[in-house]
Amino acid sequence: MIDSLPVREYQESRIEDEPILGPVLALPDGRIQQLTWLERIMVALHLTNAKLLEARYYKPAHS
C-alpha cells in the first residue's frame, strides 16, 4: 500500500505565507516557526532573510 500523504522535503529554510498564520519560517527539519511582528517588518523591508532567521531558531537534534 502506498501512502498518499504528501511529504515535504526541505533543502533550506524559507519564508512561506500560510493562510491562517501569515508569514512563517519553514525550517529544513520540517518545523514551522511563526514570525514575530518585528521579524515580519524586517522581512518586508529586506533587512533579514530566511537564512538569518534560521540561525535564531536552530535547535540541534540532540537537544
C-alpha positions as CSV (number, residue, x, y, z in Angstrom):
1,M,0.0,0.0,0.0
2,I,1.3,3.4,-0.9
3,D,0.9,6.3,1.5
4,S,-0.9,9.2,-0.2
5,L,0.1,11.8,2.3
6,P,2.4,14.5,0.8
7,V,5.8,14.7,2.4
8,R,7.7,18.0,2.1
9,E,11.4,17.7,1.7
10,Y,13.2,20.9,2.8
11,Q,16.6,21.7,1.4
12,E,16.9,25.0,3.1
13,S,14.8,27.3,5.2
14,R,12.4,29.7,3.5
15,I,9.7,32.2,4.3
16,E,6.3,30.9,3.3
17,D,2.8,32.5,3.5
18,E,0.4,30.3,5.5
19,P,-3.3,31.1,5.1
20,I,-4.0,31.3,8.8
21,L,-0.6,32.1,10.4
22,G,0.6,34.6,7.8
23,P,4.4,34.7,7.0
24,V,6.2,31.8,8.7
25,L,9.7,30.4,8.6
26,A,9.8,26.8,7.2
27,L,12.9,25.1,8.7
28,P,14.8,22.3,7.0
29,D,13.8,19.8,9.6
30,G,10.1,20.3,8.8
31,R,9.2,22.6,11.7
32,I,7.3,25.8,11.0
33,Q,8.1,28.9,13.1
34,Q,5.6,31.8,13.2
35,L,7.4,35.1,12.7
36,T,7.1,37.9,15.3
37,W,5.7,41.3,14.4
38,L,9.3,42.7,14.2
39,E,10.5,39.9,12.1
40,R,7.6,40.4,9.6
41,I,8.6,44.0,9.3
42,M,12.3,43.2,8.8
43,V,11.4,40.6,6.1
44,A,9.1,43.1,4.3
45,L,11.9,45.7,4.3
46,H,14.5,43.1,3.2
47,L,16.6,43.6,6.4
48,T,16.7,39.9,7.1
49,N,16.1,36.7,5.3
50,A,15.3,33.0,6.0
51,K,18.9,32.0,6.5
52,L,19.4,34.6,9.2
53,L,16.2,33.7,10.9
54,E,17.1,30.1,10.7
55,A,20.2,30.8,12.8
56,R,18.0,32.3,15.5
57,Y,15.6,29.3,15.7
58,Y,18.0,26.5,15.1
59,K,17.9,23.6,17.6
60,P,20.3,20.7,17.3
61,A,18.7,17.2,17.0
62,H,20.3,16.0,20.2
63,S,18.9,18.8,22.4
